[in-house]
Amino acid sequence: MNAKQKHRKQQHAPQQAVIFGLHALKEAWTNPARDIQDLYLAENMKDFSEELFEAAKAAGLQRPRPQFVTRKVLDKKTGGGVHQGAAALSAPLPEIFVQDMIIKTEFKERSLILC
């Protein structure tokens, strides 16, 4: 990668990823590669909050305490996405190029790559 490509990549790299929806959030929450910075939950999601923290504890992860907010705030944080009452801000995961995924599967008996 030349200097111009590197500068362009840095210029367009997102500062934060917004993760929303119950299943997506729970998977990100228990992924040790994810740097979760903030957790926003609707005021009626206390049970889900407990479920998340039990899952993080089982995975040996420290996660930020939730901020209980209105659904209007969640709508704004997610750009109007279907959040199901839950959203988190995370540092983005590093980009992986398709060629690198293919190379990683070279010596495996079976692999599946979904795009």
Secondary structure, 3 states (H helix, E strand, C coil): CCHHHHHHHHHHCCCCEEEECHHHHHHHHCCCCCCEEEEEEECCCHHHHHHHHHHHHHCCCCCCCCEEECHHHHHHHCCCCCCCCEEEEECCCCCCCHHHHHHHCCCCCCCCCCC
